């Protein structure tokens, strides 16, 4: 999927300092049996390794996108991310969530 393609589902995932759980979370998204999705990772100005983990996901799979929020908290990060989602449907995750494969 290229940058102008519109996925069916946008997975909105704001995060701040979730390095301990982020890799497992992103792996659970990657292994989905449904493939028509984008995952918008919204960094709320993390101070740990979670932005590095998110950048690795973006470089390894073009369905992942990384954006920055202003460290104003969860609701502003969600609103920022929501304005950037391209999918017809929005799924919401946190950096410590795991998505079922199906």
N, C-alpha and C positions, 0 to 999 in steps of 0.2 A: 504494500500500500504506500503510495507516494504522499507528499505533503498536501496535495489538493484533493485526495480521495476522501470520501466521507464514509467512515465505518458505521456499522449498525449500532454498536455499543461503544460509549466512552466510559472508561473506568476512571473515576476521579479519586485520586489518592493524595491528599495533603499529608505532609509529614514534617516533624521536627524532632531531631535527635532519636531516631529509631534504628540506629545501626545494629543493635542486637537482634532485631527481628526482620529487618528489611529484605535481606537476601532470600529468606524463606518465603516471605510475602510475594516478592516479585517472581520467584520460581513457580509459586502456585498459580500465578496469573499466566505465565509463559506456557504452562503445561495444559491449558484449557483445550478441550476437544472442539469448542466453538472458536473459530479463528478470526471472525470479522469484528475486531475490536481495536481500539487505541487505549493506551493507559496514559493519562495525564498526571504526571508526578509534580506536585506543587510543594517546593521546599519553602517552609516558613522560617527560613534563616537558621538552619541547623548549625550546631557547633561541633558535632561529632563526625564520623565517617559516612553518615547516611547520604549526603550529596554525592560522594565518590561512588557509592554503591548504585545510586540512581544514574549517574553518568555512565557507568559500565553497562547498565541495562539499556540505556539509550543507544550506546555505540554498538551493542550486540543485537538489537532488534528494533527496527524502525517503527514498530507499533508503539513504542514507548517515547514519550515526549517529556522534557523537563522544563519547568518554569519556576521563576522565583516569586515569592510573596514578600510582604514587607515586615514580617515578624509582628504582626498585629493580632495574631491568634487564629483559632480554627475557623471561625465564621468568615472573616475577611479572606482567608486562604481559600475556603470553599467557594465563596462568591467569585474570586479572581479566576479560579480554575473552571468554574461553571461557565464563565463568559468565553472560555477558550475551547470548551468541548465541542467536537464536530459531529458526534453520533446522534442518531435519532433517539436513543435510550441512554440514560445515565445510570451507571452502577457506582456505588460509593464504597470505598475501602479505606482502612487506616493502615499505617505501616506495620502494625502488629497483627493484622488479619491474615487468614489463610483462606483461599478460595477453593471450593470443591471442584474437582476436575471437570465435572459435567455441568 
